[in-house]
């Protein structure tokens, strides 16, 4: 489908990759992995044609289409959410308008003298072609598809008429993702698609991608997401690519084996170089050894050196020893929060013990960050009581903490001023954990990207001794290795910790309690994140569209129970009709291919040379009859499926449309 051959790309004399080759076939599921700055996003843009290469060739099949979702910086305005999403189906909208126009022209055309009957016949033919085309494109399903994807990504029905500019950056990215999924390109490229999703939307996206018909190329630091989607890993490292078969977990095992082989090869080569160099130095000036010396010099010159990566697993970081606090770290009783008339949550009570490691979960917009700020003591609330524990020292991290950095300082001095007693080596080790290496530590803050500032703000916070950590999305700008280092550090931390994150593999090994914020209320669950998610799935019985409450950005529904009932009915309708919808889709594809075959036979009938061969006429007649019979069977199957779907809809009574 897409073949990259000997591709090279450099910036300022530094090669991201050189002479790499990659093939993306039909139905491929692959992930691009590598450290930050390795060139993953650049390679994606090269695949889509948005980035030029310095050398090499790219081959694409003619029918190939690509769709690319970048990490950020996508904004929509001037339309409602539904109108913006509907633009994906502009060709179908145009067809529907054409059908209406033709219908009006037919109504205005009489069957009489003066060529009206001929014009009417032509209009009827045009109408038939337009209707056939819209059926072939499944145009009658556009509303169903739009709502299925938008609701799956966390939007509510109350959001559909809202103007797009009312939504925050994270929801803007969800809009862009919805449009991309609805467009169904043959090659779907997603760069960190999970960054702006809550756990429920993330699980929905996994299920959607698992049944996606095209090829998928992913960049993600969420290892479980990769495990559930991909079956091939392409690692970009030191300017080259290495391919591994299997998901991310399999890749980790294979990479360890590969690294062991490379390390052994490297060690043997270094041993050979040292031995050869000693021989050259020892006998360089002996005439009797001149030939052998020259031979070894040439051998070293021709030797292809083995490069090895720095083993980042040896990098580690430990939090400063927290001050001794009381058994109870924090308590909230009956806390309510609203912004004007918009209620965020009410009557929230929670209890945090010394040593608790808590995951704070909930869909985007449910108020997790607001609750975190209240616990941290930097957000006022209307009702209730906040009681800090004895000698509690709080350290709070959120994405906007990066705005507090001093632009005139360097990366290293920003940490040094926070912990002047720390050795520079320890500070540089900490910065290395958060992807600041070599001369990066001397960069002024003002030239850093948003992600770099967020990582530095996190590193700075971790230097402060505290016995209650509050971390709001700490992993968003970290690669897999940095996340692993932070995860190990939190696991070894003796204080209490509350983490807001959507990365299940990051949370599950280090948390032992879940605070779940939904519908303006907080529930507490003992156990790991995986245990909570499994319990939640069992309780629901099936995935449900989220109800219209504070859990969605609109928060506009006054009839919560009715909306919940509609969501349950809609999910039940989707669950019962999904196999039929898939079967109907397969039948429609068969109808399309069979109609094309029928058109080929009809073209043969219209060809005068066909009648010069009596045997050919007979064969075409037989083939045409078989195809026509097959087409009739397919039409019957399609109608039977339609009737079954309609019966299910009627049996559910007031079930809303999907």
Residue pairs with C-beta under 8 A, 6 or more apart in sequence:
1 24
1 25
1 26
1 28
1 60
1 61
1 64
1 186
1 187
1 215
2 23
2 24
2 47
2 58
2 59
2 60
2 61
2 64
2 66
2 187
3 21
3 22
3 23
3 24
3 58
3 59
3 60
4 20
4 21
4 22
4 23
4 46
4 47
4 56
4 57
4 58
5 21
5 56
5 57
5 58
5 59
6 19
6 20
6 21
6 55
6 56
6 57
7 17
7 19
7 20
7 21
7 22
7 46
7 53
7 55
7 56
7 57
7 58
8 15
8 17
8 18
8 19
8 20
8 53
8 54
8 55
8 56
9 15
9 16
9 17
9 39
9 42
9 43
9 46
9 51
9 53
9 54
10 16
10 18
10 54
15 239
16 38
16 39
16 42
16 43
16 236
16 239
17 39
17 43
17 236
17 239
17 240
17 241
18 239
18 240
19 55
19 56
20 56
20 236
20 239
20 240
20 241
21 241
22 43
22 234
22 241
24 30
24 47
24 187
24 215
24 217
25 215
26 186
26 215
27 213
27 214
27 215
28 215
28 216
28 217
28 232
29 215
29 216
29 229
29 230
29 231
29 232
30 216
30 217
30 218
30 230
30 231
30 232
30 233
30 234
31 217
31 218
31 219
31 220
31 226
31 229
31 230
31 232
31 233
31 234
31 248
32 40
32 43
32 44
32 217
32 218
32 219
32 234
32 236
33 40
33 219
33 226
33 233
33 234
33 235
33 236
33 248
33 251
33 480
34 40
34 235
34 236
34 237
35 237
35 435
35 479
35 481
36 435
36 479
38 236
38 237
39 236
40 191
40 219
40 236
41 70
41 71
41 191
41 219
42 51
43 236
44 68
44 189
44 191
44 217
44 219
45 51
45 68
46 52
46 53
46 58
47 58
47 66
47 187
47 189
47 217
48 66
48 68
48 189
49 58
49 66
50 68
63 186
64 186
64 187
65 185
65 186
65 187
66 185
66 186
66 187
66 188
66 189
67 180
67 183
67 185
67 187
67 188
67 189
68 180
68 189
68 191
69 173
69 176
69 177
69 180
69 189
69 190
69 191
69 193
70 191
71 191
71 192
71 195
72 169
72 173
72 195
74 172
74 173
74 175
74 176
75 165
75 169
75 172
76 84
76 164
76 165
76 167
76 172
76 175
76 176
77 163
77 164
77 165
78 163
78 164
78 165
79 87
79 163
79 164
80 160
80 161
80 162
80 163
80 164
81 150
81 155
81 159
81 160
81 161
81 162
81 163
81 164
81 167
81 175
82 146
82 160
82 161
84 164
84 175
84 179
85 146
85 149
85 150
85 175
85 178
85 179
85 182
86 93
86 142
86 146
87 179
88 179
88 182
88 183
89 139
89 142
89 146
89 182
91 137
92 134
92 137
92 139
92 142
95 130
95 133
95 134
95 137
95 139
96 134
96 139
98 130
99 127
99 130
99 131
99 134
102 123
102 126
102 127
102 130
103 127
105 123
106 120
106 123
106 124
106 127
109 116
109 119
109 120
109 123
110 116
110 120
111 117
111 120
134 140
135 588
136 588
136 592
138 585
138 588
143 657
144 657
144 658
145 182
146 178
146 182
147 157
147 160
147 657
147 658
148 574
148 658
149 178
149 181
149 182
149 208
150 159
150 160
150 178
151 157
151 545
151 546
151 570
152 201
152 204
152 205
152 208
152 545
153 174
153 177
153 178
153 197
153 201
153 204
153 205
154 174
154 197
154 198
154 200
154 201
154 363
154 364
154 365
154 546
154 552
155 171
155 174
155 178
155 552
155 553
156 546
156 547
156 548
156 551
156 552
156 553
156 554
156 557
156 563
157 548
157 563
157 566
158 548
158 552
158 554
158 555
158 556
158 557
159 167
159 552
159 553
159 554
162 553
162 554
164 172
164 175
167 175
167 553
168 553
169 196
170 196
170 364
171 196
171 364
171 553
173 195
173 196
174 196
174 197
174 201
177 190
177 193
177 205
180 188
180 190
181 188
181 208
184 212
184 213
184 214
185 214
186 214
186 215
187 214
187 215
187 216
187 217
188 209
188 212
188 214
188 215
188 216
188 217
189 216
189 217
189 218
190 216
190 217
190 218
190 219
190 220
191 219
192 219
192 220
192 221
193 205
193 218
193 220
194 202
194 205
194 220
194 222
194 225
194 502
194 503
195 476
196 364
197 205
197 364
197 502
198 361
198 362
198 363
198 364
198 502
199 361
199 502
199 504
199 533
200 363
200 546
201 363
201 364
202 222
202 225
202 502
203 533
203 543
204 543
206 225
206 228
206 229
207 543
209 216
209 229
210 228
210 229
216 229
216 230
218 225
218 226
218 229
218 230
220 226
221 475
221 478
221 479
221 480
221 483
221 503
222 502
222 503
222 504
222 505
223 248
223 249
223 480
223 505
224 503
224 504
224 505
226 233
226 247
226 248
227 247
227 248
227 249
228 247
229 247
230 247
230 248
231 245
231 246
231 247
232 243
232 244
232 245
232 246
233 243
233 244
233 246
233 247
233 248
233 250
233 251
234 241
234 242
234 243
234 244
235 241
235 242
235 243
235 244
235 251
235 255
237 309
238 307
238 309
242 258
244 250
244 251
244 254
244 255
245 254
246 254
259 308
259 309
262 306
262 308
263 308
265 306
266 306
266 307
266 308
269 303
269 305
269 306
273 300
273 303
276 296
276 299
276 300
277 300
279 292
279 293
279 296
280 293
280 296
280 297
280 300
283 289
283 292
283 293
284 293
286 293
312 481
313 481
315 429
315 432
315 433
315 481
315 485
316 433
316 485
316 488
316 489
317 429
317 430
317 433
317 462
317 485
317 486
317 489
318 489
318 492
319 462
319 469
319 489
319 490
319 492
319 493
319 495
320 463
320 464
320 465
321 465
321 494
322 393
322 465
322 466
322 467
322 493
322 494
322 495
323 391
323 393
323 465
323 466
323 467
324 391
324 467
325 354
325 389
325 390
325 391
325 392
325 393
325 467
325 468
325 495
326 354
326 389
326 390
326 391
326 392
327 353
327 354
327 389
328 351
328 352
328 353
328 354
328 389
328 390
329 352
329 353
329 354
329 356
329 388
329 389
329 392
329 467
329 468
329 495
329 496
330 350
330 351
330 352
330 375
330 386
330 387
330 388
330 389
330 392
330 468
330 496
331 349
331 350
331 351
331 352
331 386
331 387
331 389
332 348
332 349
332 350
332 374
332 375
332 384
332 385
332 386
332 387
333 349
333 384
333 385
333 387
334 347
334 348
334 349
334 383
334 384
334 385
335 345
335 347
335 348
335 349
335 374
335 381
335 383
335 384
335 385
335 386
336 343
336 345
336 346
336 347
336 348
336 381
336 382
336 383
336 384
337 343
337 344
337 345
337 346
337 348
337 367
337 370
337 371
337 374
337 379
337 381
337 382
338 344
338 382
342 555
343 520
343 550
343 555
344 367
344 370
344 520
344 550
345 366
345 367
345 370
345 371
345 517
345 520
345 521
345 522
345 550
346 383
346 520
346 521
347 384
347 521
348 371
348 384
348 517
348 521
348 522
349 384
349 522
350 515
350 522
350 524
352 358
352 375
352 389
352 468
352 496
352 498
353 496
354 389
354 467
354 495
354 496
355 494
355 495
355 496
356 496
356 497
356 512
356 513
357 490
357 496
357 497
357 499
357 510
357 511
357 512
357 513
358 496
358 497
358 498
358 499
358 511
358 512
358 513
358 514
358 515
359 499
359 500
359 501
359 507
359 511
359 513
359 514
359 515
359 529
359 532
360 368
360 371
360 372
360 498
360 499
360 500
360 514
360 515
360 517
361 368
361 500
361 514
361 515
361 516
361 517
361 529
361 532
362 368
362 516
362 517
362 518
362 551
363 518
363 546
363 551
363 552
364 553
365 550
365 551
365 552
365 553
365 555
366 517
366 518
366 519
366 550
366 551
367 517
367 520
367 550
368 472
368 500
368 517
369 398
369 472
369 500
370 379
371 515
371 517
371 522
372 396
372 398
372 470
372 472
372 498
372 500
373 379
373 396
373 398
374 381
374 386
375 386
375 394
375 470
375 498
376 394
376 396
376 470
377 386
377 388
377 394
378 396
388 394
391 467
392 467
392 468
393 465
393 466
393 467
393 468
394 466
394 468
394 469
394 470
395 461
395 462
395 464
395 466
395 468
395 469
395 470
396 461
396 470
396 472
397 457
397 458
397 461
397 469
397 470
397 471
397 472
397 474
398 472
398 473
399 454
399 472
399 473
399 476
401 454
401 457
401 458
401 461
402 450
402 453
402 454
402 456
402 457
404 457
405 414
405 445
405 453
405 456
405 457
405 460
406 414
406 445
407 444
407 445
407 446
408 444
408 445
408 446
409 417
409 444
409 445
410 441
410 442
410 443
410 444
410 445
411 431
411 436
411 440
411 441
411 442
411 443
411 445
411 448
411 456
412 424
412 427
412 428
412 431
412 441
412 442
414 445
414 456
414 460
415 422
415 427
415 430
415 431
415 456
415 459
415 460
415 463
416 422
416 424
416 427
418 460
418 463
418 464
419 427
419 463
422 463
428 441
430 459
430 462
430 463
431 437
431 440
431 441
431 456
431 459
433 459
433 482
433 485
433 486
434 455
434 456
434 458
434 459
434 478
434 482
435 452
435 455
435 478
435 479
435 482
436 452
436 455
436 456
436 459
445 453
445 456
448 456
450 477
451 476
451 477
452 477
454 476
454 477
455 477
455 478
455 482
458 471
458 474
458 486
462 489
466 495
467 495
467 496
468 495
468 496
468 497
468 498
469 490
469 493
469 495
469 496
469 497
469 498
470 497
470 498
471 497
471 498
471 499
471 500
471 501
472 500
473 500
473 501
473 502
474 486
474 499
474 501
475 483
475 486
475 501
475 503
475 506
478 486
483 503
483 506
487 506
487 509
487 510
490 497
490 499
490 510
491 509
491 510
497 510
498 515
499 507
499 510
499 511
501 507
504 529
504 530
504 533
507 529
508 528
508 529
508 530
509 528
511 528
511 529
512 526
512 527
512 528
513 524
513 525
513 526
513 527
514 524
514 525
514 526
514 527
514 528
514 529
514 532
515 522
515 523
515 524
516 522
516 523
516 524
516 525
516 532
516 536
518 549
518 551
519 547
519 549
519 550
519 551
519 560
520 549
520 550
525 531
525 532
525 535
527 535
537 543
542 571
542 572
542 575
543 571
544 567
544 568
544 571
545 567
545 570
545 571
546 552
546 567
547 557
547 560
547 563
547 564
547 567
548 554
548 555
548 556
548 557
548 560
548 563
548 567
549 555
549 557
549 560
549 563
557 563
566 656
569 652
569 654
569 655
569 656
570 655
570 656
570 657
570 658
572 652
572 655
573 648
573 649
573 652
573 655
573 658
574 658
576 648
577 645
577 648
577 649
577 658
580 641
580 644
580 645
580 648
581 645
583 641
584 638
584 641
584 642
584 645
587 634
587 637
587 638
587 641
588 638
590 634
591 631
591 634
591 635
591 638
594 627
594 630
594 631
594 634
595 631
597 627
598 624
598 627
598 628
598 631
601 620
601 623
601 624
601 627
602 624
604 610
604 620
605 620
605 624
610 616
610 617
610 620
611 617
649 655
